[in-house]
Structures are given as C-alpha cells and as structure tokens.
Amino acid sequence: MQTKVGVGGSMNIQESDEFKTSKFFCKTDFDMKEIKQEEAGYLPLPKFYVFKSRDERERILYRNFVQVGQDVKAMIADISNKKNAK
C-alpha cells in the first residue's frame, strides 16, 4: 500500500491513520504469519526464582552467568565455523 502524501510530498504522520498504532510514527509492514511461526518456537521463561537462602541465590545466579558465557562462546564459534566453511 502506498502512503498518501500531501502537497509537495508533505504529510502529518501524527494524524495519519496509517501511523496511529506506531509509537515512533513510522509505517510498518509485519508478516504476522511468519512472526507467529517464530513465536511458536519460543521456550517459556521462568517468571522468578524463589531462593531458599542467599548462598543458593548466589550459586544459581553464578551458574546461569557461566552458562550464558558458554552459550555466547558456542554461538561465536558456530558463526566463525560457518564463515570459514564458505
């Protein structure tokens, strides 16, 4: 759909119906079917932890911190391997 403009190509995007749902007043064209397919693969995230003690909290959070670091390194290695394979 082509955006309607006024005289000399001007437009008041703050009053245009096309832009009313946009916080940043920009036109978007989302493929909602593709977005729904992507969202179907999302894993549920925990809402919060209930820690029995401060020590348990520190151990769990540190373990998560280390895991995130390992995951990032694995992703970087995977990307590097794919680039080198080309």
KOLGU-4560 file (N, C-alpha, C; in nm, 3 decimals, padded with zeros to 5 digits):
<recs>
<n_xx: 00.085 n_yy: -00.118 n_zz: 00.000 ca_xx: 00.000 ca_yy: 00.000 ca_zz: 00.000 c_xx: 00.089 c_yy: 00.123 c_zz: 00.000 mol: A seq: 1 type: MET>
<n_xx: 00.061 n_yy: 00.214 n_zz: -00.089 ca_xx: 00.140 ca_yy: 00.335 ca_zz: -00.099 c_xx: 00.090 c_yy: 00.438 c_zz: 00.002 mol: A seq: 2 type: GLN>
<n_xx: 00.184 n_yy: 00.505 n_zz: 00.068 ca_xx: 00.150 ca_yy: 00.606 ca_zz: 00.166 c_xx: 00.101 c_yy: 00.732 c_zz: 00.096 mol: A seq: 3 type: THR>
<n_xx: -00.014 n_yy: 00.784 n_zz: 00.140 ca_xx: -00.069 ca_yy: 00.907 ca_zz: 00.083 c_xx: 00.007 c_yy: 01.026 c_zz: 00.140 mol: A seq: 4 type: LYS>
<n_xx: 00.040 n_yy: 01.119 n_zz: 00.051 ca_xx: 00.112 ca_yy: 01.239 ca_zz: 00.095 c_xx: 00.035 c_yy: 01.362 c_zz: 00.050 mol: A seq: 5 type: VAL>
<n_xx: 00.068 n_yy: 01.473 n_zz: 00.114 ca_xx: 00.003 ca_yy: 01.599 ca_zz: 00.080 c_xx: 00.080 c_yy: 01.676 c_zz: -00.025 mol: A seq: 6 type: GLY>
<n_xx: 00.056 n_yy: 01.806 n_zz: -00.031 ca_xx: 00.119 ca_yy: 01.894 ca_zz: -00.128 c_xx: 00.270 c_yy: 01.891 c_zz: -00.109 mol: A seq: 7 type: VAL>
<n_xx: 00.342 n_yy: 01.873 n_zz: -00.218 ca_xx: 00.489 ca_yy: 01.873 ca_zz: -00.212 c_xx: 00.545 c_yy: 01.753 c_zz: -00.138 mol: A seq: 8 type: GLY>
<n_xx: 00.468 n_yy: 01.647 n_zz: -00.124 ca_xx: 00.516 ca_yy: 01.526 ca_zz: -00.057 c_xx: 00.512 c_yy: 01.534 c_zz: 00.094 mol: A seq: 9 type: GLY>
<n_xx: 00.444 n_yy: 01.636 n_zz: 00.149 ca_xx: 00.439 ca_yy: 01.652 ca_zz: 00.294 c_xx: 00.329 c_yy: 01.565 c_zz: 00.353 mol: A seq: 10 type: SER>
<n_xx: 00.345 n_yy: 01.531 n_zz: 00.480 ca_xx: 00.244 ca_yy: 01.450 ca_zz: 00.548 c_xx: 00.254 c_yy: 01.476 c_zz: 00.698 mol: A seq: 11 type: MET>
<n_xx: 00.140 n_yy: 01.485 n_zz: 00.764 ca_xx: 00.138 ca_yy: 01.496 ca_zz: 00.909 c_xx: 00.119 c_yy: 01.354 c_zz: 00.963 mol: A seq: 12 type: ASN>
<n_xx: 00.230 n_yy: 01.285 n_zz: 00.991 ca_xx: 00.221 ca_yy: 01.145 ca_zz: 01.031 c_xx: 00.157 c_yy: 01.127 c_zz: 01.167 mol: A seq: 13 type: ILE>
<n_xx: 00.152 n_yy: 01.233 n_zz: 01.247 ca_xx: 00.090 ca_yy: 01.221 ca_zz: 01.378 c_xx: -00.062 c_yy: 01.216 c_zz: 01.368 mol: A seq: 14 type: GLN>
<n_xx: -00.118 n_yy: 01.254 n_zz: 01.256 ca_xx: -00.263 ca_yy: 01.250 ca_zz: 01.237 c_xx: -00.306 c_yy: 01.149 c_zz: 01.132 mol: A seq: 15 type: GLU>
<n_xx: -00.213 n_yy: 01.088 n_zz: 01.063 ca_xx: -00.245 ca_yy: 00.991 ca_zz: 00.959 c_xx: -00.288 c_yy: 00.858 c_zz: 01.021 mol: A seq: 16 type: SER>
<n_xx: -00.397 n_yy: 00.798 n_zz: 00.967 ca_xx: -00.445 ca_yy: 00.670 ca_zz: 01.019 c_xx: -00.341 c_yy: 00.560 c_zz: 01.009 mol: A seq: 17 type: ASP>
<n_xx: -00.258 n_yy: 00.564 n_zz: 00.906 ca_xx: -00.157 ca_yy: 00.460 ca_zz: 00.885 c_xx: -00.057 c_yy: 00.451 c_zz: 01.001 mol: A seq: 18 type: GLU>
<n_xx: -00.038 n_yy: 00.559 n_zz: 01.071 ca_xx: 00.067 ca_yy: 00.565 ca_zz: 01.171 c_xx: 00.014 c_yy: 00.569 c_zz: 01.314 mol: A seq: 19 type: PHE>
<n_xx: -00.114 n_yy: 00.561 n_zz: 01.335 ca_xx: -00.173 ca_yy: 00.577 ca_zz: 01.468 c_xx: -00.129 c_yy: 00.470 c_zz: 01.567 mol: A seq: 20 type: LYS>
<n_xx: -00.099 n_yy: 00.349 n_zz: 01.521 ca_xx: -00.059 ca_yy: 00.243 ca_zz: 01.613 c_xx: 00.090 c_yy: 00.239 c_zz: 01.638 mol: A seq: 21 type: THR>
<n_xx: 00.164 n_yy: 00.329 n_zz: 01.580 ca_xx: 00.309 ca_yy: 00.327 ca_zz: 01.594 c_xx: 00.355 c_yy: 00.430 c_zz: 01.696 mol: A seq: 22 type: SER>
<n_xx: 00.430 n_yy: 00.385 n_zz: 01.793 ca_xx: 00.483 ca_yy: 00.474 ca_zz: 01.896 c_xx: 00.579 c_yy: 00.575 c_zz: 01.834 mol: A seq: 23 type: LYS>
<n_xx: 00.651 n_yy: 00.533 n_zz: 01.731 ca_xx: 00.754 ca_yy: 00.618 ca_zz: 01.673 c_xx: 00.709 c_yy: 00.683 c_zz: 01.543 mol: A seq: 24 type: PHE>
<n_xx: 00.580 n_yy: 00.673 n_zz: 01.511 ca_xx: 00.525 ca_yy: 00.735 ca_zz: 01.392 c_xx: 00.600 c_yy: 00.693 c_zz: 01.266 mol: A seq: 25 type: PHE>
<n_xx: 00.611 n_yy: 00.563 n_zz: 01.248 ca_xx: 00.671 ca_yy: 00.511 ca_zz: 01.125 c_xx: 00.582 c_yy: 00.400 c_zz: 01.071 mol: A seq: 26 type: CYS>
<n_xx: 00.583 n_yy: 00.384 n_zz: 00.942 ca_xx: 00.499 ca_yy: 00.283 ca_zz: 00.879 c_xx: 00.568 c_yy: 00.148 c_zz: 00.890 mol: A seq: 27 type: LYS>
<n_xx: 00.491 n_yy: 00.046 n_zz: 00.927 ca_xx: 00.546 ca_yy: -00.089 ca_zz: 00.939 c_xx: 00.462 c_yy: -00.185 c_zz: 00.856 mol: A seq: 28 type: THR>
<n_xx: 00.526 n_yy: -00.291 n_zz: 00.813 ca_xx: 00.457 ca_yy: -00.394 ca_zz: 00.736 c_xx: 00.509 c_yy: -00.528 c_zz: 00.784 mol: A seq: 29 type: ASP>
<n_xx: 00.447 n_yy: -00.582 n_zz: 00.890 ca_xx: 00.493 ca_yy: -00.706 ca_zz: 00.950 c_xx: 00.426 c_yy: -00.826 c_zz: 00.884 mol: A seq: 30 type: PHE>
<n_xx: 00.502 n_yy: -00.933 n_zz: 00.867 ca_xx: 00.449 ca_yy: -01.059 ca_zz: 00.819 c_xx: 00.403 c_yy: -01.135 c_zz: 00.943 mol: A seq: 31 type: ASP>
<n_xx: 00.277 n_yy: -01.118 n_zz: 00.981 ca_xx: 00.227 ca_yy: -01.174 ca_zz: 01.106 c_xx: 00.230 c_yy: -01.327 c_zz: 01.106 mol: A seq: 32 type: MET>
<n_xx: 00.212 n_yy: -01.388 n_zz: 00.991 ca_xx: 00.219 ca_yy: -01.534 ca_zz: 00.983 c_xx: 00.360 c_yy: -01.582 c_zz: 01.019 mol: A seq: 33 type: LYS>
<n_xx: 00.459 n_yy: -01.514 n_zz: 00.966 ca_xx: 00.598 ca_yy: -01.550 ca_zz: 00.997 c_xx: 00.631 c_yy: -01.524 c_zz: 01.144 mol: A seq: 34 type: GLU>
<n_xx: 00.580 n_yy: -01.416 n_zz: 01.197 ca_xx: 00.603 ca_yy: -01.384 ca_zz: 01.339 c_xx: 00.541 c_yy: -01.492 c_zz: 01.428 mol: A seq: 35 type: ILE>
<n_xx: 00.419 n_yy: -01.535 n_zz: 01.396 ca_xx: 00.353 ca_yy: -01.639 ca_zz: 01.475 c_xx: 00.432 c_yy: -01.770 c_zz: 01.470 mol: A seq: 36 type: LYS>
<n_xx: 00.488 n_yy: -01.803 n_zz: 01.352 ca_xx: 00.569 ca_yy: -01.925 ca_zz: 01.340 c_xx: 00.692 c_yy: -01.915 c_zz: 01.427 mol: A seq: 37 type: GLN>
<n_xx: 00.755 n_yy: -01.799 n_zz: 01.428 ca_xx: 00.874 ca_yy: -01.779 ca_zz: 01.513 c_xx: 00.837 c_yy: -01.790 c_zz: 01.660 mol: A seq: 38 type: GLU>
<n_xx: 00.728 n_yy: -01.725 n_zz: 01.699 ca_xx: 00.685 ca_yy: -01.727 ca_zz: 01.839 c_xx: 00.650 c_yy: -01.868 c_zz: 01.886 mol: A seq: 39 type: GLU>
<n_xx: 00.605 n_yy: -01.954 n_zz: 01.794 ca_xx: 00.570 ca_yy: -02.091 ca_zz: 01.830 c_xx: 00.691 c_yy: -02.169 c_zz: 01.881 mol: A seq: 40 type: ALA>
<n_xx: 00.810 n_yy: -02.128 n_zz: 01.841 ca_xx: 00.932 ca_yy: -02.195 ca_zz: 01.884 c_xx: 00.992 c_yy: -02.139 c_zz: 02.013 mol: A seq: 41 type: GLY>
<n_xx: 00.931 n_yy: -02.036 n_zz: 02.067 ca_xx: 00.983 ca_yy: -01.976 ca_zz: 02.190 c_xx: 00.967 c_yy: -02.073 c_zz: 02.307 mol: A seq: 42 type: TYR>
<n_xx: 01.063 n_yy: -02.072 n_zz: 02.396 ca_xx: 01.056 ca_yy: -02.152 ca_zz: 02.517 c_xx: 01.004 c_yy: -02.066 c_zz: 02.631 mol: A seq: 43 type: LEU>
<n_xx: 00.926 n_yy: -02.123 n_zz: 02.721 ca_xx: 00.878 ca_yy: -02.044 ca_zz: 02.834 c_xx: 00.994 c_yy: -02.007 c_zz: 02.926 mol: A seq: 44 type: PRO>
<n_xx: 00.993 n_yy: -01.884 n_zz: 02.971 ca_xx: 01.097 ca_yy: -01.837 ca_zz: 03.063 c_xx: 01.041 c_yy: -01.834 c_zz: 03.205 mol: A seq: 45 type: LEU>
<n_xx: 01.125 n_yy: -01.864 n_zz: 03.303 ca_xx: 01.076 ca_yy: -01.856 ca_zz: 03.440 c_xx: 01.041 c_yy: -01.712 c_zz: 03.475 mol: A seq: 46 type: PRO>
<n_xx: 00.934 n_yy: -01.695 n_zz: 03.549 ca_xx: 00.892 ca_yy: -01.562 ca_zz: 03.589 c_xx: 00.982 c_yy: -01.507 c_zz: 03.699 mol: A seq: 47 type: LYS>
<n_xx: 01.022 n_yy: -01.595 n_zz: 03.791 ca_xx: 01.107 ca_yy: -01.553 ca_zz: 03.901 c_xx: 01.160 c_yy: -01.676 c_zz: 03.971 mol: A seq: 48 type: PHE>
<n_xx: 01.261 n_yy: -01.657 n_zz: 04.050 ca_xx: 01.316 ca_yy: -01.763 ca_zz: 04.133 c_xx: 01.274 c_yy: -01.738 c_zz: 04.277 mol: A seq: 49 type: TYR>
<n_xx: 01.256 n_yy: -01.845 n_zz: 04.350 ca_xx: 01.238 ca_yy: -01.836 ca_zz: 04.494 c_xx: 01.358 c_yy: -01.907 c_zz: 04.555 mol: A seq: 50 type: VAL>
<n_xx: 01.446 n_yy: -01.830 n_zz: 04.615 ca_xx: 01.569 ca_yy: -01.885 ca_zz: 04.671 c_xx: 01.548 c_yy: -01.918 c_zz: 04.818 mol: A seq: 51 type: PHE>
<n_xx: 01.603 n_yy: -02.031 n_zz: 04.859 ca_xx: 01.592 ca_yy: -02.072 ca_zz: 04.999 c_xx: 01.689 c_yy: -01.995 c_zz: 05.088 mol: A seq: 52 type: LYS>
<n_xx: 01.799 n_yy: -01.951 n_zz: 05.027 ca_xx: 01.899 ca_yy: -01.877 ca_zz: 05.105 c_xx: 01.978 c_yy: -01.786 c_zz: 05.011 mol: A seq: 53 type: SER>
<n_xx: 02.054 n_yy: -01.697 n_zz: 05.070 ca_xx: 02.140 ca_yy: -01.608 ca_zz: 04.992 c_xx: 02.247 c_yy: -01.689 c_zz: 04.919 mol: A seq: 54 type: ARG>
<n_xx: 02.299 n_yy: -01.793 n_zz: 04.986 ca_xx: 02.400 ca_yy: -01.878 ca_zz: 04.925 c_xx: 02.345 c_yy: -01.949 c_zz: 04.801 mol: A seq: 55 type: ASP>
<n_xx: 02.225 n_yy: -02.003 n_zz: 04.814 ca_xx: 02.162 ca_yy: -02.070 ca_zz: 04.698 c_xx: 02.142 c_yy: -01.971 c_zz: 04.583 mol: A seq: 56 type: GLU>
<n_xx: 02.098 n_yy: -01.850 n_zz: 04.615 ca_xx: 02.080 ca_yy: -01.747 ca_zz: 04.512 c_xx: 02.211 c_yy: -01.721 c_zz: 04.438 mol: A seq: 57 type: ARG>
<n_xx: 02.319 n_yy: -01.704 n_zz: 04.514 ca_xx: 02.448 ca_yy: -01.675 ca_zz: 04.452 c_xx: 02.494 c_yy: -01.791 c_zz: 04.364 mol: A seq: 58 type: GLU>
<n_xx: 02.476 n_yy: -01.915 n_zz: 04.411 ca_xx: 02.517 ca_yy: -02.032 ca_zz: 04.332 c_xx: 02.438 c_yy: -02.043 c_zz: 04.202 mol: A seq: 59 type: ARG>
<n_xx: 02.306 n_yy: -02.025 n_zz: 04.209 ca_xx: 02.222 ca_yy: -02.036 ca_zz: 04.089 c_xx: 02.252 c_yy: -01.923 c_zz: 03.990 mol: A seq: 60 type: ILE>
<n_xx: 02.262 n_yy: -01.802 n_zz: 04.039 ca_xx: 02.289 ca_yy: -01.690 ca_zz: 03.950 c_xx: 02.428 c_yy: -01.700 c_zz: 03.888 mol: A seq: 61 type: LEU>
<n_xx: 02.526 n_yy: -01.747 n_zz: 03.965 ca_xx: 02.660 ca_yy: -01.764 ca_zz: 03.909 c_xx: 02.659 c_yy: -01.874 c_zz: 03.803 mol: A seq: 62 type: TYR>
<n_xx: 02.589 n_yy: -01.984 n_zz: 03.830 ca_xx: 02.580 ca_yy: -02.093 ca_zz: 03.732 c_xx: 02.514 c_yy: -02.042 c_zz: 03.603 mol: A seq: 63 type: ARG>
<n_xx: 02.409 n_yy: -01.963 n_zz: 03.616 ca_xx: 02.344 ca_yy: -01.905 ca_zz: 03.498 c_xx: 02.439 c_yy: -01.812 c_zz: 03.423 mol: A seq: 64 type: ASN>
<n_xx: 02.514 n_yy: -01.731 n_zz: 03.497 ca_xx: 02.611 ca_yy: -01.639 ca_zz: 03.437 c_xx: 02.714 c_yy: -01.716 c_zz: 03.355 mol: A seq: 65 type: PHE>
<n_xx: 02.767 n_yy: -01.823 n_zz: 03.410 ca_xx: 02.866 ca_yy: -01.905 ca_zz: 03.341 c_xx: 02.803 c_yy: -01.969 c_zz: 03.217 mol: A seq: 66 type: VAL>
<n_xx: 02.680 n_yy: -02.018 n_zz: 03.229 ca_xx: 02.611 ca_yy: -02.082 ca_zz: 03.116 c_xx: 02.590 c_yy: -01.984 c_zz: 03.001 mol: A seq: 67 type: GLN>
<n_xx: 02.552 n_yy: -01.862 n_zz: 03.033 ca_xx: 02.532 ca_yy: -01.761 ca_zz: 02.929 c_xx: 02.665 c_yy: -01.735 c_zz: 02.857 mol: A seq: 68 type: VAL>
<n_xx: 02.773 n_yy: -01.724 n_zz: 02.931 ca_xx: 02.905 ca_yy: -01.705 ca_zz: 02.870 c_xx: 02.941 c_yy: -01.820 c_zz: 02.777 mol: A seq: 69 type: GLY>
<n_xx: 02.916 n_yy: -01.942 n_zz: 02.820 ca_xx: 02.945 ca_yy: -02.059 ca_zz: 02.736 c_xx: 02.856 c_yy: -02.059 c_zz: 02.611 mol: A seq: 70 type: GLN>
<n_xx: 02.730 n_yy: -02.023 n_zz: 02.626 ca_xx: 02.639 ca_yy: -02.019 ca_zz: 02.512 c_xx: 02.685 c_yy: -01.916 c_zz: 02.409 mol: A seq: 71 type: ASP>
<n_xx: 02.727 n_yy: -01.800 n_zz: 02.456 ca_xx: 02.775 ca_yy: -01.695 ca_zz: 02.365 c_xx: 02.901 c_yy: -01.742 c_zz: 02.292 mol: A seq: 72 type: VAL>
<n_xx: 02.994 n_yy: -01.802 n_zz: 02.365 ca_xx: 03.115 ca_yy: -01.853 ca_zz: 02.300 c_xx: 03.082 c_yy: -01.959 c_zz: 02.197 mol: A seq: 73 type: LYS>
<n_xx: 02.985 n_yy: -02.046 n_zz: 02.225 ca_xx: 02.946 ca_yy: -02.150 ca_zz: 02.130 c_xx: 02.883 c_yy: -02.088 c_zz: 02.004 mol: A seq: 74 type: ALA>
<n_xx: 02.801 n_yy: -01.985 n_zz: 02.023 ca_xx: 02.741 ca_yy: -01.918 ca_zz: 01.907 c_xx: 02.848 c_yy: -01.851 c_zz: 01.821 mol: A seq: 75 type: MET>
<n_xx: 02.944 n_yy: -01.786 n_zz: 01.885 ca_xx: 03.052 ca_yy: -01.720 ca_zz: 01.811 c_xx: 03.133 c_yy: -01.824 c_zz: 01.734 mol: A seq: 76 type: ILE>
<n_xx: 03.164 n_yy: -01.936 n_zz: 01.799 ca_xx: 03.240 ca_yy: -02.043 ca_zz: 01.731 c_xx: 03.160 c_yy: -02.098 c_zz: 01.613 mol: A seq: 77 type: ALA>
<n_xx: 03.030 n_yy: -02.116 n_zz: 01.630 ca_xx: 02.945 ca_yy: -02.167 ca_zz: 01.523 c_xx: 02.945 c_yy: -02.071 c_zz: 01.404 mol: A seq: 78 type: ASP>
<n_xx: 02.932 n_yy: -01.943 n_zz: 01.432 ca_xx: 02.932 ca_yy: -01.841 ca_zz: 01.325 c_xx: 03.068 c_yy: -01.841 c_zz: 01.256 mol: A seq: 79 type: ILE>
<n_xx: 03.176 n_yy: -01.847 n_zz: 01.334 ca_xx: 03.310 ca_yy: -01.847 ca_zz: 01.276 c_xx: 03.331 c_yy: -01.969 c_zz: 01.187 mol: A seq: 80 type: SER>
<n_xx: 03.285 n_yy: -02.084 n_zz: 01.233 ca_xx: 03.299 ca_yy: -02.208 ca_zz: 01.155 c_xx: 03.222 c_yy: -02.199 c_zz: 01.023 mol: A seq: 81 type: ASN>
<n_xx: 03.104 n_yy: -02.140 n_zz: 01.026 ca_xx: 03.023 ca_yy: -02.126 ca_zz: 00.905 c_xx: 03.090 c_yy: -02.030 c_zz: 00.806 mol: A seq: 82 type: LYS>
<n_xx: 03.152 n_yy: -01.922 n_zz: 00.857 ca_xx: 03.222 ca_yy: -01.829 ca_zz: 00.770 c_xx: 03.345 c_yy: -01.895 c_zz: 00.708 mol: A seq: 83 type: LYS>
<n_xx: 03.418 n_yy: -01.973 n_zz: 00.787 ca_xx: 03.539 ca_yy: -02.039 ca_zz: 00.738 c_xx: 03.506 c_yy: -02.150 c_zz: 00.638 mol: A seq: 84 type: ASN>
<n_xx: 03.386 n_yy: -02.207 n_zz: 00.649 ca_xx: 03.347 ca_yy: -02.317 ca_zz: 00.559 c_xx: 03.313 c_yy: -02.266 c_zz: 00.419 mol: A seq: 85 type: ALA>
<n_xx: 03.285 n_yy: -02.138 n_zz: 00.408 ca_xx: 03.245 ca_yy: -02.080 ca_zz: 00.277 c_xx: 03.361 c_yy: -02.059 c_zz: 00.187 mol: A seq: 86 type: LYS>
</recs>
